[in-house]
């Protein structure tokens, strides 16, 4: 039986409520990950609800930005990013 060794997570969560425009976030990521293409940043909207009037929209959500997520272990770490 093979054993699975996991390294410590590399990700870090930004201060909750940080409002970073998409263009600024993209520029930060280009610089941050220039030499390490296995890392990325993810923006997660959560805690809201879908409404249908007048058009379908997601309202009342919080937003978190998580930096330095490693693509090779992302699916393993998602549970540790979620606050239950």
C-alpha positions as CSV (number, residue, x, y, z in Angstrom):
1,X,0.0,0.0,0.0
2,X,1.4,3.4,-1.0
3,X,1.4,6.2,1.6
4,X,0.2,9.7,0.8
5,X,2.5,12.4,2.2
6,X,1.0,15.9,2.2
7,X,3.1,19.0,2.7
8,X,1.9,22.0,4.7
9,X,-0.5,24.2,2.7
10,X,1.0,27.2,0.9
11,X,-2.2,29.2,0.8
12,X,-3.0,32.3,2.7
13,X,-6.3,34.1,3.1
14,X,-6.4,37.8,2.7
15,X,-8.2,40.0,5.3
16,X,-11.9,39.4,5.1
17,X,-13.7,42.2,3.3
18,X,-10.7,43.2,1.2
19,X,-12.2,44.6,-1.9
20,X,-9.7,44.2,-4.7
21,X,-10.8,45.1,-8.3
22,X,-10.4,42.3,-10.8
23,X,-7.8,44.3,-12.8
24,X,-5.6,44.9,-9.7
25,X,-5.9,41.3,-8.6
26,X,-4.8,40.1,-12.1
27,X,-1.7,42.4,-12.1
28,X,-0.8,41.2,-8.6
29,X,-1.1,37.6,-9.7
30,X,1.0,38.0,-12.8
31,X,3.9,39.4,-10.7
32,X,3.5,37.0,-7.8
33,X,3.3,33.8,-9.9
34,X,5.7,34.8,-12.7
35,X,8.1,32.0,-11.7
36,X,5.7,29.5,-10.1
37,X,2.9,28.7,-12.5
38,X,1.6,26.0,-10.1
39,X,0.2,28.6,-7.7
40,X,-2.9,30.7,-8.2
41,X,-5.4,33.0,-6.4
42,X,-9.0,32.3,-6.0
43,X,-11.9,34.6,-5.1
44,X,-14.8,32.9,-3.3
45,X,-18.3,34.4,-2.8
46,X,-20.2,32.6,-0.1
47,X,-23.0,33.0,2.4
48,X,-25.4,34.7,0.0
49,X,-28.6,33.6,-1.7
50,X,-29.8,33.4,-5.3
51,X,-32.7,35.7,-6.1
52,X,-34.8,35.7,-9.3
53,X,-36.3,39.2,-9.4
54,X,-35.9,41.0,-11.6
55,X,-33.0,38.8,-12.9
56,X,-31.2,35.9,-11.4
57,X,-28.5,37.3,-9.1
58,X,-26.4,36.2,-6.0
59,X,-27.1,38.7,-3.2
60,X,-25.8,39.2,0.3
61,X,-22.6,37.3,0.0
62,X,-19.3,37.7,1.7
63,X,-16.1,37.5,-0.4
64,X,-12.7,35.9,0.5
65,X,-9.5,36.0,-1.6
66,X,-7.1,33.1,-1.1
67,X,-3.5,33.5,-2.5
68,X,-0.8,31.0,-3.2
69,X,-3.1,28.0,-3.8
70,X,-1.1,25.1,-5.2
71,X,-2.9,23.5,-8.2
72,X,-1.4,20.1,-7.3
73,X,-3.1,19.9,-3.9
74,X,-6.1,22.2,-4.4
75,X,-8.7,19.5,-4.3
76,X,-7.2,18.1,-1.1
77,X,-7.2,21.5,0.6
78,X,-10.7,22.8,-0.2
79,X,-12.2,21.3,2.9
80,X,-9.7,23.2,5.1
81,X,-10.7,26.5,3.4
82,X,-14.4,26.1,4.1
83,X,-15.7,27.3,7.5
84,X,-18.5,24.9,8.5
